[in-house]
């Protein structure tokens, strides 16, 4: 299964609470933090919700 690297590139200040909770659910607590996740529909849906706050890279 493919993996993705998710990096928080913008601050969560002044974002709706649902987007802040989505970042926490992805494991992102600080600006610049990088986490690795499996590429599945649940994770991709969360990434899509906060796509303006994160950058995504595919890994093998």
Secondary structure in CASP SS format (residue, H / E / C, confidence):
PFRMAT SS
TARGET T0000
AUTHOR 0000-0000-0000
METHOD secondary structure of the structure
MODEL  1
X C 1.00
X C 1.00
X E 1.00
X E 1.00
X E 1.00
X E 1.00
X E 1.00
X E 1.00
X C 1.00
X C 1.00
X C 1.00
X C 1.00
X C 1.00
X C 1.00
X C 1.00
X C 1.00
X H 1.00
X H 1.00
X H 1.00
X H 1.00
X H 1.00
X H 1.00
X H 1.00
X H 1.00
X H 1.00
X H 1.00
X C 1.00
X C 1.00
X C 1.00
X C 1.00
X C 1.00
X C 1.00
X C 1.00
X E 1.00
X E 1.00
X E 1.00
X E 1.00
X E 1.00
X C 1.00
X C 1.00
X H 1.00
X H 1.00
X H 1.00
X H 1.00
X H 1.00
X H 1.00
X H 1.00
X H 1.00
X H 1.00
X C 1.00
X C 1.00
X C 1.00
X C 1.00
X E 1.00
X E 1.00
X E 1.00
X E 1.00
X E 1.00
X E 1.00
X C 1.00
END
